[in-house]
C-alpha cells in the first residue's frame, strides 16, 4: 500500500508540475521569456535529467541485487531445513520430539497470512517451535559415539537454521533510504516543470507528459516493491520452503511393504 501511495502521489505531482508550468508561461513577464532565458532553463533541465537517470539506474540495480540476495538466502534456508530434518531422521525414532516441531515450524512459515512474514515468521510461535527442536535434541541420550556425532551434527544444523532465520529477518527491512526517494521525487518534479516551460500547449505534448509521468511513477513503484522482498506484489517465492516441507512429510511416511 505504501508503494502504491508513493507512486500515485508522484504521478500526480509530475503531471501537475508540467501542466502548471505550461499554463503559467504566458503569465511570466516578457523579459523572462526570451530565448537566452529559455536556453538556460533547458540546460538546467538537462542536467537534472542526467542526474535522475543515474540515480534511478543505481536504485534499480540495488533493489534487484537485494532481492536476489534474499532469494538466495531463502533457498539456502530451505536447504538447511532439509538437512536438519535428515540429521534428525538418522537419530531414529527417539528424535520424534525434535522432528515434529520442525515440520510445524516450516508449515507455519508457509501458512503465514502476513506477506512480510510469509517466509520468516517473527512471532512467539516460531520461537517456541525452535526452542522445542533444541529441547528435543538435548533430551537425546547418545548410546554410542556415532549417535553422539549425529546429535552434534543436528545441533550444528539447527544453529545454522537460526542464523539464516535472523539474517532473513534483518534483510526484510527496506534498504533504500526514504530521504533519497523524496529527493528523487523533487528532482523529477523540477525536471517536468522545466520541460513544461514554453512547451506547446496541445494534446500530443500533454499526453507525452502524462505517459512519461506514469512510466516514471511505475518505475519507482517497482523499485520500492522489490526493496520489500516479503511484501507487495513482487515477493520472494516460498517454493523452496514448500519443497522442504514436502520432503519432510514424504520421509515421515511409513514404508509400504
Number of C-alpha atoms within 10 A of each C-alpha: 8 11 18 17 11 17 23 17 13 24 24 15 19 26 23 18 22 25 21 15 19 21 15 12 16 12 9 10 9 9 8 11 15 10 10 10 11 15 11 11 16 16 12 15 20 15 11 18 16 11 13 18 13 11 14 18 10 12 19 18 13 17 22 16 14 21 23 15 13 19 19 12 17 24 17 16 25 23 17 20 24 21 19 22 26 16 21 27 20 14 20 10 10 16 21 17 18 24 24 17 20 26 20 15 23 22 16 19 19 18 13 14 11 11 17 20 20 20 28 25 23 15 9 9 13 19 13 13 20 20 14 18 23 19 13 19 23 13 12 16 11 13 8 8 9 11 16 15 13 17 22 14 16 23 19 13 20 23 15 15 21 16 13 19 19 13 16 21 18 10 19 21 13 16 13 16 8 11 9 12 17 13 12 19 23 14 17 24 22 19 23 24 21 23 20 24 22 16 16 11 12 8 9 10 15 18 12 11 21 18 14 16 25 19 14 18 24 18 15 25 20 21 20 26 23 25 27 26 26 27 18 18 12 15 18 21 15 18 14 17 23 16 14 24 22 15 14 22 11 10 12 15 8 7 6 4 3
